[in-house]
């Protein structure tokens, strides 16, 4: 989203955002990156990434100004006076450790910067929002860096930042981070898969069109509102599926999928019933994330079906509200933090980011390397869902024991 459109959509904060743009331009326009772009152009891109994800104006302004304290002579005191404590805290959270703070190796400083970032994000989650948007734009300039640094940054993105975006439910951003990093780590394979996926899309589009028409004939008599979208997967996720299943691309069936979006939860289950009636569900592919939401607020019904003509299709069914959350993740719920009337949603929001707090509880007794290892483990865990005797659902990491379950229930 262009920043001008975001400003027009937020008239109450138009002056504040415009002032921040001018301030960033005045202080960053003469600083250049290796790519030749100015720091201001980068700051503008970061802000536009945040605006595209519909973040609040404080987050967007923080994105505009995230390089000011680190890369200019502006003092913290002057910055605080100009923009206030809220924006200053976020910008400081994104700011890297000064190179002269120690004689750390590059890897040690990198790990310590990540620890600093996570600790700051536990205090204000918008710190990590800005960092993810920053990394998103930085990936476009990687080709101007030395090969070794390109590899390190790309691997770090796949290991740390893309999983964080996943845990926050910002899937659009996660896919971008993964694909750009994968392209930098393995350009030849990325190019090959891109071409194969594009060809498969063209090859199967008429099949998807036929499936959509068949679905419409069956759903329309219900007189419910819905829309159907085709859903090609991002390239890195297809690569991971090839690795996991130990299969070549040609043997991966569900490259393309479809998403059915409707108004209510009841409609979701009605459409699911129709879909399973007109096709053959693939065993062990059905997951109901509506009844059992993911820890990042994600809700949807997932099922893979074989159509009468033998084509395998992966389908997601969700409401419009669920689709908004799936697109923007926790960002879609941040606005509830500013309202007193949404205490239930505030509690739900706080529960979804509680993993950040748990990460920093033990960080004080670990060095930065141990902290990073623990963070990776936390980001990679799979979930299982367990019912309590009262019928409540508790999410636990896969491999949890009955003792872990009991501890969750009674604390």
C-alpha positions in Angstrom: 0.0 0.0 0.0 1.3 3.4 -0.9 1.7 5.6 2.2 -0.4 8.3 0.8 -3.4 5.9 0.7 -2.8 4.9 4.3 -2.6 8.5 5.3 -5.9 9.2 3.6 -7.5 6.2 5.4 -6.3 7.6 8.8 -7.3 11.3 8.7 -7.1 11.6 12.5 -3.3 10.9 12.4 -2.6 12.5 9.0 -0.5 15.3 10.5 1.6 13.0 12.7 2.4 10.6 9.9 3.2 13.5 7.5 5.5 15.1 10.0 7.3 11.8 10.5 7.8 11.4 6.7 9.4 14.8 6.5 11.5 14.2 9.5 12.7 10.9 8.1 13.4 12.4 4.7 15.4 15.3 6.2 17.6 13.0 8.3 18.0 10.0 6.0 17.9 11.2 2.4 21.7 11.8 2.2 22.6 8.4 3.6 23.1 5.6 1.0 23.0 1.9 1.1 25.2 -0.4 -1.0 22.4 -0.8 -3.5 22.4 3.0 -4.1 19.0 3.5 -2.5 18.9 6.1 0.2 18.1 5.2 3.8 14.9 7.3 3.4 13.8 5.1 0.5 14.3 2.1 2.7 12.4 3.7 5.6 9.5 4.5 3.3 9.4 0.9 2.0 9.3 -0.4 5.6 6.5 2.0 6.5 4.6 0.9 3.4 5.1 -2.8 4.3 3.5 -2.0 7.7 0.7 0.0 6.1 0.0 -2.9 3.7 -0.5 -5.1 6.8 -2.9 -2.5 8.3 -0.9 -1.7 11.4 -1.7 1.2 13.6 -0.2 4.6 12.9 2.3 4.4 15.8 3.8 1.2 14.2 3.9 2.8 10.8 5.7 5.9 12.1 8.1 3.7 14.0 8.9 2.0 10.7 9.6 5.3 9.1 12.0 6.3 11.9 13.6 2.9 12.8 17.0 3.9 11.4 17.2 7.4 12.9 18.7 6.6 16.3 21.1 4.0 14.9 22.4 5.8 11.8 22.2 9.5 12.4 23.5 12.0 15.0 20.0 12.6 16.5 20.1 12.1 20.2 17.6 10.0 22.2 16.6 13.1 24.2 15.7 15.1 21.0 14.0 12.1 19.4 11.9 11.5 22.6 10.9 15.2 22.8 9.8 15.1 19.2 7.9 11.8 19.0 7.2 10.7 22.6 8.0 7.6 24.7 5.8 5.1 22.8 7.6 5.5 19.4 11.0 6.0 21.0 10.6 2.7 22.8 9.7 0.8 19.6 12.6 2.4 17.7 15.1 1.6 20.4 13.8 -2.0 20.5 14.7 -2.3 16.8 18.0 -0.5 17.0 21.0 -2.9 17.0 23.7 -3.0 19.7 26.5 -0.5 19.0 29.5 -2.1 17.4 31.8 -0.7 20.1 29.9 -2.2 23.0 32.2 -5.2 23.1 34.8 -7.2 21.2 32.1 -9.7 20.2 32.4 -11.8 17.1 29.9 -11.1 14.3 27.9 -14.3 15.2 27.9 -13.4 18.9 26.8 -9.8 18.2 24.1 -11.2 15.9 22.8 -13.5 18.5 22.8 -10.8 21.2 20.9 -8.5 18.8 18.2 -11.1 18.4 18.0 -11.6 22.2 17.7 -7.8 22.6 15.0 -7.7 19.9 12.9 -10.5 21.5 13.1 -9.0 25.0 12.0 -5.6 23.6 9.2 -7.3 21.7 7.9 -9.0 24.8 7.4 -5.5 26.2 5.8 -4.1 23.1 5.0 -6.6 20.3 5.2 -3.8 17.7 9.0 -3.9 17.9 9.0 -7.3 16.1 6.4 -6.0 13.6 8.8 -3.2 12.6 11.7 -5.6 12.5 9.9 -8.1 10.2 8.9 -5.3 7.8 12.5 -4.0 7.9 13.9 -7.5 7.1 11.3 -7.9 4.3 12.7 -4.8 2.5 16.4 -5.6 3.4 16.1 -8.9 1.5 15.6 -7.1 -1.7 19.0 -5.5 -1.4 21.0 -8.6 -0.4 22.6 -9.1 -3.8 24.8 -6.1 -3.1 26.4 -7.8 -0.1 29.3 -10.3 0.0 28.2 -13.9 -0.7 28.9 -15.2 2.8 26.8 -12.4 4.3 24.0 -13.1 1.9 23.9 -16.7 3.0 24.0 -15.8 6.7 21.2 -13.3 6.6 19.0 -15.5 4.4 19.5 -18.5 6.7 18.8 -16.4 9.7 15.6 -15.2 8.1 14.4 -18.7 7.5 15.5 -19.9 11.0 14.3 -17.0 13.0 12.2 -14.3 11.3 9.9 -16.3 9.1 9.0 -18.6 12.0 8.3 -15.6 14.1 6.0 -14.3 11.4 4.3 -17.7 11.4 3.8 -17.7 15.1 2.2 -14.2 14.8 0.0 -15.5 12.0 1.3 -13.0 9.4 1.4 -15.6 6.6 1.7 -13.2 3.8 4.9 -11.8 5.3 6.1 -15.3 6.3 5.9 -16.4 2.6 7.7 -13.4 1.4 10.6 -13.9 3.9 10.9 -17.5 3.0 10.8 -17.2 -0.7 13.3 -14.3 -0.9 15.7 -16.1 1.5 15.3 -19.4 -0.4 16.0 -17.5 -3.7 19.3 -16.2 -2.2 20.3 -19.6 -0.7 19.6 -21.7 -3.7 18.9 -19.5 -6.8 19.1 -22.4 -9.3 16.5 -24.6 -7.5 14.4 -21.6 -6.8 14.3 -20.7 -10.5 13.5 -24.3 -11.5 10.7 -24.6 -9.0 9.3 -21.2 -10.1 9.1 -22.3 -13.7 7.5 -25.7 -12.8 4.9 -24.1 -10.5 4.0 -21.5 -13.2 3.6 -24.3 -15.7 1.5 -26.4 -13.3 -0.7 -23.4 -12.6 -1.4 -22.9 -16.4 -1.9 -26.7 -16.8 -4.4 -27.0 -13.9 -6.2 -23.7 -14.2 -9.0 -25.1 -16.4 -9.3 -28.0 -13.9 -9.7 -25.5 -11.0 -12.2 -23.6 -13.1 -14.3 -26.8 -13.6 -14.1 -27.6 -9.9 -15.3 -24.0 -9.0 -18.3 -24.3 -11.3 -19.2 -27.7 -9.8 -18.9 -26.2 -6.3 -21.1 -23.2 -7.3 -23.8 -25.5 -8.6 -23.9 -27.3 -5.2 -23.5 -24.3 -2.9 -25.8 -21.8 -4.6 -29.0 -23.6 -3.7 -28.1 -22.9 0.0 -28.5 -19.1 -0.6 -25.4 -18.2 1.4 -22.8 -15.7 0.6 -19.3 -17.0 -0.3 -16.4 -16.5 -2.6 -13.8 -18.9 -4.0 -10.1 -18.1 -4.5 -7.4 -20.2 -6.0 -4.4 -20.5 -3.7 -1.0 -21.3 -5.1 1.5 -22.1 -2.3 4.7 -20.2 -1.8 7.8 -21.8 -3.4 9.7 -22.5 -0.2 6.7 -24.3 1.4 6.6 -26.6 -1.7 10.3 -27.2 -1.4 9.8 -28.2 2.3 7.0 -30.5 1.3 9.3 -32.2 -1.3 12.0 -32.6 1.5 9.5 -33.9 4.1 7.9 -36.4 1.7 11.2 -37.3 0.0 9.5 -36.8 -3.4 10.4 -34.8 -6.6 8.2 -31.9 -7.6 6.3 -34.0 -10.2 5.0 -36.3 -7.4 3.6 -33.5 -5.2 -0.1 -33.4 -5.8 -1.5 -30.4 -4.0 0.6 -27.6 -5.4 -2.5 -25.6 -6.1 -5.3 -25.2 -3.7 -8.5 -23.3 -3.2 -9.9 -21.2 -0.4 -13.6 -20.7 0.2 -14.6 -17.7 2.3 -18.0 -17.2 3.7 -19.9 -15.1 6.3 -20.5 -17.5 9.2 -19.1 -20.5 11.0 -22.3 -22.4 10.2 -21.7 -21.7 6.5 -18.2 -23.1 6.8 -19.5 -26.5 8.0 -22.3 -26.5 5.4 -19.8 -26.0 2.6 -17.5 -28.6 4.1 -20.4 -31.1 4.0 -21.1 -30.3 0.3 -17.5 -30.6 -0.6 -17.1 -34.0 1.1 -20.3 -35.2 -0.5 -19.1 -34.4 -4.1 -15.5 -35.6 -3.6 -13.4 -38.2 -1.8 -11.6 -36.8 1.3 -8.0 -37.9 1.5 -7.4 -39.7 4.8 -5.6 -37.9 7.6 -5.7 -34.5 5.9 -8.7 -33.0 7.7 -7.9 -30.4 10.4 -10.5 -28.2 12.1 -8.7 -25.1 13.2 -12.0 -23.4 13.7 -12.8 -25.6 16.7 -9.1 -25.8 17.6 -7.5 -22.5 16.7 -3.7 -22.2 16.4 -1.8 -20.3 19.0 -1.4 -17.4 16.6 -5.2 -17.0 16.3 -5.4 -18.7 12.9 -8.8 -20.4 12.2 -9.8 -22.3 9.2 -11.0 -25.8 8.1 -8.3 -27.7 6.1 -9.2 -30.7 3.9 -7.7 -32.4 0.9 -10.0 -34.0 -1.5 -9.9 -36.1 -4.7 -12.4 -34.8 -7.3 -14.4 -37.2 -9.5 -11.9 -36.6 -12.3 -9.0 -37.8 -10.1 -7.5 -34.3 -9.4 -6.3 -33.8 -5.8 -7.1 -30.3 -4.3 -6.3 -28.8 -1.0 -9.1 -26.7 0.3 -9.4 -24.2 3.1 -12.8 -22.9 4.4 -13.1 -19.9 6.6 -15.1 -16.8 7.5 -14.3 -13.3 6.3 -13.1 -12.4 9.9 -10.9 -15.6 9.9 -9.5 -14.6 6.5 -8.5 -11.2 7.8 -6.7 -12.8 10.8 -5.0 -15.3 8.4 -3.8 -12.4 6.2 -2.7 -10.0 8.9 -2.2 -12.3 12.0 -2.0 -10.6 15.3 -1.8 -7.3 13.5 -5.5 -7.6 12.8 -6.2 -7.7 16.6 -3.7 -5.1 17.8 -6.4 -2.4 17.6 -8.3 -4.1 20.4 -5.5 -3.1 22.8 -6.7 0.4 22.5 -10.3 -0.2 23.4 -11.8 -0.7 26.8 -14.8 -2.5 25.4 -12.9 -5.5 24.1 -11.5 -7.1 27.3 -12.1 -10.6 26.1 -10.2 -10.0 22.8 -7.5 -8.3 24.8 -7.1 -11.4 26.9 -7.1 -13.5 23.8 -4.4 -11.3 22.2 -2.2 -11.5 25.3 -2.5 -15.3 25.4 -1.4 -15.5 21.8 1.9 -13.6 22.5 2.5 -15.3 25.9 5.2 -17.4 24.2 7.4 -14.3 24.0 7.2 -13.8 27.7 8.0 -17.5 28.4 11.1 -17.2 26.1 12.6 -14.3 28.1 11.8 -15.9 31.5 14.8 -18.2 31.2 17.0 -16.0 29.0 18.7 -14.2 31.9 20.5 -17.4 32.9 21.7 -18.3 29.4 24.2 -16.7 27.1 23.2 -15.5 23.7 24.0 -18.7 21.9 21.9 -20.8 24.3 19.2 -18.2 24.1 19.1 -18.5 20.3 19.0 -22.3 20.4 16.1 -22.1 22.8 14.3 -19.6 20.7 14.6 -21.8 17.6 13.2 -24.7 19.6 10.3 -22.6 20.7 9.5 -21.4 17.2 9.7 -24.9 15.6 7.3 -26.7 18.0 4.2 -28.4 16.6 0.9 -28.2 18.5 -1.4 -30.9 19.9 -4.8 -30.1 21.3 -6.2 -31.8 24.5 -9.6 -31.5 26.1 -9.9 -30.9 29.8 -12.5 -32.7 31.9 -14.7 -29.5 31.6 -14.5 -29.6 27.9 -12.0 -26.7 27.5 -9.2 -27.1 24.9 -5.6 -26.7 25.8 -2.8 -26.4 23.2 0.5 -28.1 24.1 3.8 -28.7 22.2 3.9 -32.1 20.5 5.5 -34.7 22.7 4.0 -33.2 25.9 3.3 -35.6 28.8 0.3 -36.0 31.1 2.3 -34.0 33.7 2.6 -31.1 31.2 -1.1 -31.2 30.6 -1.9 -31.3 34.4 0.4 -28.3 34.9 -1.3 -26.4 32.1 -4.8 -27.1 33.6 -3.9 -26.1 37.2 -1.8 -23.0 36.6 
